[in-house]
Amino acid sequence: MDGSLNMIGYGLAAIGPGVGIGLIFAAYINGVARQPEAQSRLQTIAILGFALAEALAIIGIALAFVL
């Protein structure tokens, strides 16, 4: 039963990074729509934010399997 509870906990914890990634790219699209000339700078920041948010999800699944 412990393994099932860990996976349920991870499923609930994965909502945070999912929402975060959505907000990151929503802000990126909004920024590019307002200032198209800043696309390359905003793209770099968006990809970095995506990587950090996704790292939280990867750490969460690692902890779900370990604990």
C-alpha positions as CSV (number, residue, x, y, z in Angstrom):
1,M,0.0,0.0,0.0
2,D,2.9,2.4,0.6
3,G,4.0,2.3,-3.1
4,S,0.5,3.3,-4.2
5,L,0.3,6.1,-1.8
6,N,3.7,7.4,-3.0
7,M,2.5,7.5,-6.6
8,I,-0.8,9.2,-5.6
9,G,1.3,11.8,-3.7
10,Y,3.5,12.3,-6.8
11,G,0.5,12.7,-9.0
12,L,-0.8,15.5,-6.8
13,A,2.7,17.0,-6.6
14,A,3.1,17.0,-10.4
15,I,0.3,19.5,-10.6
16,G,2.6,22.3,-9.4
17,P,5.3,21.9,-12.1
18,G,2.6,21.4,-14.7
19,V,0.9,24.7,-13.8
20,G,4.3,26.4,-13.5
21,I,5.3,25.3,-17.0
22,G,2.0,26.6,-18.4
23,L,2.5,30.0,-16.7
24,I,6.1,30.2,-18.0
25,F,5.1,29.7,-21.6
26,A,2.0,31.9,-21.3
27,A,4.3,34.7,-20.2
28,Y,6.7,34.0,-23.0
29,I,4.0,34.1,-25.6
30,N,2.6,37.3,-24.1
31,G,6.0,38.9,-24.1
32,V,6.8,38.0,-27.7
33,A,3.4,39.3,-28.8
34,R,4.1,42.6,-27.1
35,Q,7.8,42.9,-28.2
36,P,8.7,40.6,-31.1
37,E,12.3,42.0,-31.2
38,A,12.9,40.5,-27.7
39,Q,12.1,36.9,-28.8
40,S,15.6,35.5,-28.5
41,R,16.2,36.9,-25.0
42,L,12.7,35.8,-23.8
43,Q,13.2,32.3,-25.3
44,T,16.4,31.8,-23.4
45,I,14.7,32.8,-20.1
46,A,11.6,30.6,-20.9
47,I,13.7,27.5,-21.6
48,L,15.7,28.0,-18.4
49,G,12.4,28.4,-16.4
50,F,11.0,25.3,-18.1
51,A,14.1,23.3,-17.2
52,L,14.0,24.4,-13.5
53,A,10.3,23.6,-13.2
54,E,10.7,20.2,-14.9
55,A,13.6,19.5,-12.5
56,L,11.1,19.8,-9.6
57,A,8.9,17.1,-11.3
58,I,11.9,14.8,-11.8
59,I,13.1,15.2,-8.2
60,G,9.5,14.5,-7.1
61,I,9.3,11.2,-9.0
62,A,12.7,10.1,-7.8
63,L,11.6,10.7,-4.2
64,A,8.3,8.9,-4.8
65,F,10.3,5.8,-5.9
66,V,12.9,6.1,-3.1
67,L,10.6,6.7,-0.2
